[in-house]
Amino acid sequence: MLISNLEFLPGYKIKRHLGLVQGSSVRAKHVGRDLMATLKNIFGGELTAYTELLQDSREEATARLVEQATSIGANAVLNVRFSTSSIAAGAAEIFVYGTAVELEDD
């Protein structure tokens, strides 16, 4: 499955447009991670626990996007975008969406 933020991929032609596909993941903060983040906030530095949490969420959301695209016969998802939003105190959603297409070589 090809995934790109471009509208068109060089060397490929869009054979079929299959529509919008999406994936999301909602994750909540962990108490242990929250305590470490508070300490990092005081002394400065990257909040690696949260970076890892968001990376896991992006991977899970992208896997769901690919699963949906595959189920409708796509071999690529173009114009992919990510969005993040706060769902509740201590919880965030990663949302990914794009256009499912069937590509063929030029």
N, C-alpha and C positions, 0 to 999 in steps of 0.2 A: 504494500500500500504506500503510494507516494503521498506525502503531506507537505504542503507548501503555503506560504503566505502570499505567493504570487497569484495573479488572476489567470495567467497562462504559463505553461512551462515550455521553454525552448526545446525544439525537437519533437514535440508532441502536438497532436491535434485532438480537440475535444470531440469525441464521437457521440456521446450522449450526456445530457445534463440530467442528473437524478434528484436534485433538490438539496435543501438544507439538512445537514446532520449536526448533531450536538452531543456533548457529553459534559457531565458535571460531577463534582465531588465536594462534599461539605465535611469539613474537619473541625474539631474542637481542640482547644489548648489542653495540654496535659498538666496537672498540678506540679509535677516535678520539673517539667520544662519551664513552667511559668515562674517558679522560684529561681531557676538558673537565669532566666531572661531578666528578672528583676535585678539580680546581681550584676549582670552584664550592662544593664541600663545605667547603673550607678557608676561603674568603672569604664564603660565604653567598650566598643567592639561589636563584631557581627553577632547577631542572635542565631547561631548555627542551628539550634534545635528548631526554630521557626522556619529557617531556610529549608531544612530537610523536610519539615512538615508540608510546606507549600510545594516543594519539588515532588513529593509523593502524591500530593493532590493533583498536580498538573499531569503527572504520568497516568494516574487513574482516570482522570477526565479524558485524556487523549485516547486511552485504550477503549473507553466507552464510545468515543466518537468513531474510532476505527471499526469497532464491532457493529455499530449502526450502519456505517457506510458499506461494510462488507455484506451485511444482510440484504442490502438493496442492489447489490451487483456492481458497486463502484470499485475501481482500482486506484483511485486517487481522490484526495480532498484538497481543494484549492481555496485560496483566499481565507486561510485559517486565522482566527483571532481568538485571543484569550481575554477574559474579563474576571475581575475579582470583586467580591462584595461581602460586606459584613452581614451575617444572617442574624446573629444574636450576640450578646456579650460573650466574647471568647470563642466564637465560631465564625468561620469564613467559608465562602463558596468560591471555587475555581470553576469557571464556565468556559468551554471551548466550543467554537462553532465554525462551520465552513460549508463549502459547496461540494457535494459529492458528484463526481463525474466518472465517465468511462473514457480513458485516454487511449489513443493509438499512436504509433510512431508516424512521424511526418513522412 
